[in-house]
Amino acid sequence: MPARTSPLDRAHRALGARMVAFGGWDMPLAYPAGTLAEHRACRAGAVAFDVSHLGTVRLRGPGARDRLQRAFTNDLDKIGPGRAQYTHLLDEADASVLDDLIVWWAEEDRFDVMPNASNTGRVLDALGPGAQDVTAERAVLALQGPHARRRLHPISAEAAAVGRFRVAVVKWRDAECLVAGTGYTGEDGVEVAVPADRAQELWSAVLDGGFEPAGLGARDTLRLEAALPLHGHELGPGITPLQAGLGWVVSWSKGPFRGREPLAAERERGVARRLRALAVPGRRPPREGQAVLVDGEPVGTVTSGNFSPVLGHGIALALLVTEVGEGTEVIVDARGTELAARVVPTPFVGASEPAAVG
């Protein structure tokens, strides 16, 4: 099956982007400035990511809220219309995280659910008849960085004013957009769902307004510095919310939801492993799949690792046995080379914030 393309595909290629396959889509990995420059631009200024590869599943009607409550782990009663919420879809057999996603509660009876790129079908199946895949109808721009709102204000003051984890319908040059105060970088900003036929116009406006284009390479290093999980790495088959340290995403008081029983059983017996952060002195980072050792004995596995452009050394996330806590000195087996590392608090960079989808 040919890869899907964003409504902005031609714009990325015109800018000289390096395109890669990701979740069944062709998406920009980096532009000519490179991933390090794009990463630093997000930490110090403002960047624009095309994240149209994320799905959008729309559910409308008076029963929509109850269906979401039964499908996902978090509790919509904690929020209300005009808010966004991070949540999980679990496997009914073992409580593995089938997807982590954001619910944009746009209006009283309208919810736009934002799954990861390749998991839209799972969300459609979980929500059942009436759930609509509207991914092809829009593009999504993530406008991120400490100066993102200031640079967005002349383009759309309404969009720039949408607060953290708030959601609003915004008119931009007569196009109806849905804007959420969400992101995946550890920086402030918004994500804008714009009609597909107006995406090029908005993309041009934000680049003209001072945003630097950034690709999925920088998005990944930014989310790792912020210690935000990526499905298929820190979440996925065999990994539950409790193992990932995301128990706050689970509401035990709201009633039934998919995967509740096996997750409750794990909570009762205690988790055998937990997601931890590793800091490595030196520029060589740990990589996914490498073993973590204490006193020569394996205690876990690296799930994501990279060089931190801000800190100037290697960082990683790893699933480790629960006995290995913060401050522990460990060794990462990097293809036969021993990398000394320490278990450290999260995030690596910036203030802690709710996770968002990858």
C-alpha positions in Angstrom: 0.0 0.0 0.0 1.5 3.4 -0.9 2.3 5.7 1.9 -0.1 8.5 2.8 1.0 12.1 2.4 0.1 15.2 4.3 -1.7 18.1 2.6 1.6 19.9 3.1 3.7 17.3 1.3 4.7 19.6 -1.6 5.5 22.4 0.8 7.9 20.2 2.7 9.7 19.0 -0.4 10.0 22.5 -1.7 11.8 23.4 1.5 14.2 20.6 1.0 12.9 18.4 3.8 14.3 14.9 4.1 11.2 12.7 3.9 10.9 9.3 5.7 8.2 6.6 6.2 6.5 6.9 9.6 3.4 5.1 10.6 2.3 4.5 7.0 2.9 8.2 6.1 5.7 10.1 4.3 6.7 12.8 6.7 9.5 15.3 7.1 12.3 14.0 9.3 14.4 17.2 9.1 14.9 20.3 6.9 18.3 21.5 5.7 19.1 23.3 9.0 19.2 19.8 10.6 17.6 18.2 13.7 19.9 19.9 16.2 19.2 23.3 14.9 15.4 22.6 14.9 15.6 21.2 18.4 17.3 24.3 19.7 14.9 26.6 17.8 12.0 25.0 19.7 13.7 25.3 23.1 14.7 29.0 22.5 12.1 30.4 20.0 9.2 28.9 18.0 8.9 26.0 15.5 6.1 24.6 13.3 5.7 20.8 13.0 3.4 19.1 10.6 1.7 16.4 12.6 -1.0 15.5 10.1 0.0 11.9 10.4 -1.8 11.8 13.7 -5.3 10.4 13.4 -8.6 12.2 14.1 -11.5 10.1 15.1 -14.7 12.1 15.6 -17.6 11.0 17.8 -20.8 13.0 18.1 -24.1 12.7 19.8 -25.6 12.4 23.2 -24.1 9.0 23.9 -20.5 10.0 22.8 -19.2 10.8 26.3 -20.3 7.5 27.8 -18.7 5.5 24.9 -15.4 7.3 25.5 -15.7 6.6 29.2 -16.0 2.9 28.6 -13.3 2.8 26.0 -10.5 4.8 27.7 -8.8 4.9 31.1 -9.1 8.5 32.1 -12.3 10.2 33.4 -13.9 12.9 31.3 -15.8 14.1 34.4 -12.5 15.6 35.5 -12.8 18.1 32.6 -15.6 19.4 30.3 -16.3 20.9 26.9 -13.5 23.1 25.8 -10.8 21.0 27.4 -8.3 18.3 26.3 -7.4 15.1 28.1 -4.6 12.6 27.8 -5.8 8.9 28.1 -5.1 5.3 27.2 -6.8 2.6 25.2 -5.9 -0.8 26.8 -5.8 -4.4 25.6 -8.7 -6.2 27.3 -6.6 -9.3 28.0 -3.4 -7.9 29.7 -4.0 -4.1 30.0 -1.1 -3.3 27.6 -1.4 0.2 26.1 -2.8 -0.3 22.6 -2.6 3.5 22.1 -2.1 6.7 24.1 -4.1 9.6 22.8 -5.6 13.0 23.4 -9.3 13.7 23.5 -10.2 17.2 22.3 -13.7 17.9 23.8 -14.6 20.4 21.2 -18.3 21.0 22.0 -20.9 19.4 24.3 -21.6 16.5 22.0 -18.5 16.5 19.8 -15.2 14.8 20.6 -12.1 14.7 18.4 -9.9 11.8 19.5 -6.3 12.0 18.4 -4.6 8.6 18.1 -1.1 7.8 17.1 -0.4 7.5 13.4 -0.9 3.8 12.9 -3.5 3.2 15.6 -6.6 4.9 14.2 -8.2 1.6 13.3 -7.9 0.4 16.9 -9.6 3.5 18.2 -12.4 3.2 15.6 -13.0 -0.4 16.6 -13.0 0.5 20.3 -15.6 3.3 19.8 -17.8 1.3 17.5 -20.5 2.5 15.0 -20.8 6.2 14.4 -17.1 7.0 15.1 -15.7 8.7 12.0 -12.2 8.8 10.7 -11.8 12.4 9.5 -8.0 12.4 9.3 -8.1 13.2 5.5 -10.2 16.3 6.0 -7.6 18.3 7.9 -4.0 19.0 8.5 -2.6 19.5 12.0 0.2 22.0 12.8 2.0 21.9 16.2 3.3 25.4 16.9 5.7 25.0 19.8 8.3 26.9 21.8 8.6 29.7 24.4 7.8 32.4 21.7 5.1 30.4 19.9 2.1 32.3 21.2 3.7 35.7 20.7 4.5 34.9 17.1 1.1 33.3 16.5 -0.8 36.3 17.9 -0.5 38.5 14.8 -1.7 35.6 12.7 -4.6 34.6 15.0 -5.0 36.2 18.4 -7.8 33.7 19.2 -5.6 30.7 18.5 -2.7 32.2 20.5 -5.0 32.7 23.5 -6.0 29.0 23.8 -4.6 27.9 27.1 -2.8 24.7 28.2 -5.1 21.7 27.6 -7.9 24.0 26.5 -9.8 23.5 23.2 -11.5 26.1 21.0 -13.1 26.4 17.6 -11.4 29.4 16.0 -12.1 31.2 12.7 -9.0 32.0 10.7 -9.6 33.8 7.4 -13.1 32.3 7.3 -11.7 28.7 7.8 -13.0 26.9 10.9 -10.1 25.5 12.8 -9.9 23.5 16.1 -7.1 24.6 18.4 -5.8 22.8 21.4 -3.2 23.9 23.9 -1.3 20.6 23.6 2.0 19.4 22.3 4.8 16.9 22.6 7.9 18.9 23.2 7.9 20.0 26.8 7.4 23.6 25.6 4.4 25.8 25.5 2.3 26.1 22.3 -0.8 25.0 20.5 -1.9 22.4 17.9 -4.1 23.6 15.1 -6.4 21.4 13.1 -7.0 23.3 9.8 -9.1 22.2 6.8 -6.9 20.3 4.4 -7.5 22.8 1.6 -6.4 25.7 3.8 -3.3 24.0 5.3 -0.8 25.5 2.8 -2.1 29.0 3.5 -1.7 28.6 7.3 1.7 26.9 7.0 2.9 29.8 4.8 1.5 32.3 7.3 3.3 30.8 10.3 6.6 30.5 8.5 6.3 34.1 7.4 5.5 35.0 11.0 8.8 33.7 12.3 8.3 30.0 13.0 11.0 27.7 11.9 10.0 24.4 10.2 10.9 21.4 12.2 10.7 17.7 11.5 10.0 14.5 13.3 13.6 14.0 14.3 13.6 17.1 16.5 10.1 16.2 17.8 11.6 12.9 19.0 14.6 14.4 20.8 12.4 17.1 22.3 9.9 14.6 23.7 12.8 12.5 25.0 14.3 15.4 26.9 10.8 16.0 28.4 10.6 12.3 29.2 7.3 11.9 27.3 6.5 8.3 26.2 6.4 7.2 22.6 4.0 4.4 21.7 6.0 1.4 20.4 8.8 2.3 22.8 7.7 3.3 26.3 4.1 2.1 25.7 2.9 -0.9 23.7 2.6 -4.7 23.9 3.3 -6.0 27.4 3.6 -2.4 28.8 0.8 -1.2 31.1 0.2 2.4 32.3 1.4 1.4 35.8 4.7 0.1 34.4 5.1 3.3 32.5 4.6 5.4 35.6 1.3 6.8 34.2 -1.1 5.6 36.8 -2.6 9.1 37.0 -4.1 8.4 33.5 -6.3 5.7 35.1 -9.6 6.5 36.9 -10.6 3.8 39.3 -13.7 5.6 40.4 -15.5 6.1 37.1 -16.8 2.6 36.5 -15.9 0.0 33.8 -13.4 0.6 31.0 -11.5 -1.7 28.7 -8.7 -3.5 30.4 -9.7 -2.6 33.9 -9.7 -6.1 35.4 -6.2 -7.1 34.4 -4.8 -3.7 35.3 -6.5 -3.9 38.7 -4.9 -7.3 39.2 -1.5 -5.8 38.4 -2.1 -3.0 40.8 -3.0 -5.5 43.5 0.1 -7.7 43.1 2.5 -4.8 42.4 4.4 -3.9 39.2 7.5 -5.9 38.4 9.2 -3.1 36.4 9.0 0.7 36.0 10.0 3.2 33.4 13.0 5.1 34.6 15.3 7.8 33.2 19.0 7.3 32.6 21.7 10.0 32.3 25.0 9.1 30.6 28.2 11.2 30.9 29.6 11.7 27.5 28.1 12.1 24.1 27.4 8.5 23.2 23.8 7.7 24.0 22.2 4.4 24.9 19.9 3.0 22.2 16.7 1.1 22.2 16.9 -2.5 23.0 20.3 -2.3 24.9 20.5 -4.2 28.2 20.8 -2.3 31.5 23.0 -4.1 34.2 23.6 -3.7 37.9 26.6 -5.7 39.2 26.8 -7.5 36.0 23.2 -8.7 36.2 20.4 -7.6 33.7 17.8 -5.4 35.3 16.0 -4.0 32.3 16.1 -2.7 28.8 16.5 0.8 27.1 13.2 1.8 25.4 14.5 5.1 23.9 17.9 6.8 23.9 19.6 9.7 22.2 22.0 12.7 22.6 20.4 15.6 24.5 21.2 18.8 22.5 20.4 20.9 25.6 22.3 18.9 28.2 25.2 17.8 25.9 25.2 14.2 27.0 23.4 10.9 26.4 19.9 10.3 27.9 17.6 7.4 27.8 14.3 5.9 29.1 14.4 2.3 30.2 12.1 -0.3 31.8 13.8 -1.5 34.9 12.9 -3.9 37.7 11.2 -1.9 40.5 14.1 -2.4 42.9 16.3 -0.1 40.8 15.4 3.4 41.9 16.6 7.0 41.4 20.3 7.4 42.2 21.3 3.9 41.2 24.5 3.5 39.2 24.0 1.2 36.2 25.8 0.0 33.1 24.2 0.0 29.6 25.6 -2.7 27.3 26.0 -0.7 24.1 27.0 -3.5 21.7 29.8 -4.7 23.9 30.8 -1.3 25.1 29.9 -0.5 28.7 28.3 2.9 29.2 28.1 4.1 32.8 24.8 5.7 33.7 22.7 6.9 36.6 19.0 6.6 37.2 17.7 10.2 37.5 14.4 12.1 38.0 12.3 13.1 35.1 12.0 15.2 33.0 15.6 15.7 31.8 14.8 19.2 30.6 11.9 21.6 31.6 9.0 21.3 34.0 7.0 18.1 34.2 3.7 18.2 32.2 1.0 15.8 31.1 2.1 13.5 28.2 0.8 13.9 24.7 0.6 11.6 21.7 3.5 10.8 19.4 
